[in-house]
């Protein structure tokens, strides 16, 4: 399985944005669990989740409120997306 991620550095903070399927975002406990698992894999790097429509436009964000605000100020096309294997 592949997931898309983007490492974002905004002013004084770096964090990872991970694209997830809509069902993950629709279930708050799944979203929270996903963030916990990914942060553990990324040595504590803050994580924000995003769902996107068929054109890649973000439709929802989940994570710390300060990260969501930073993401709202960015265009998703400006994010450095890359595919990584999820094992």
SULDA-V982897 format. One record per backbone hydrogen bond with DSSP energy under -0.5 kcal/mol. NH is the residue of the N-H (numbers start at 1). CO is the residue of the C=O. E is the energy in kcal/mol with one decimal. If there is no record, write none. Layout:
BEGIN
nh = <NH/NH>
co = <CO/CO>
e = <E/E>
END
This chain:
BEGIN
nh = <3/5/6/8/8/10/12/13/15/16/17/18/18/19/20/24/25/26/27/27/28/31/31/32/33/34/35/36/37/38/39/40/41/42/43/44/45/46/48/49/50/51/53/56/59/60/62/67/68/69/70/71/72/73/74/78/79/81/82/84/86/87>
co = <84/82/17/6/15/13/10/10/8/46/6/16/48/4/50/21/21/22/23/24/26/24/27/28/29/30/31/32/33/34/35/36/37/38/40/39/42/14/16/62/18/60/57/53/51/51/49/64/64/65/66/67/68/69/71/75/76/79/5/3/1/85>
e = <-2.6/-2.6/-2.0/-0.6/-3.1/-2.8/-0.5/-1.7/-2.5/-2.8/-2.7/-0.5/-2.5/-2.5/-2.7/-1.1/-1.2/-2.3/-0.9/-0.6/-0.7/-0.5/-2.6/-2.6/-2.3/-2.6/-2.3/-2.3/-2.6/-2.5/-2.6/-1.9/-1.9/-1.7/-1.0/-3.3/-1.7/-0.5/-2.6/-3.2/-2.2/-2.1/-2.5/-2.2/-3.1/-1.2/-2.2/-0.5/-2.1/-2.2/-1.6/-2.3/-2.4/-1.1/-1.3/-1.6/-1.3/-2.0/-2.1/-2.7/-3.1/-0.6>
END
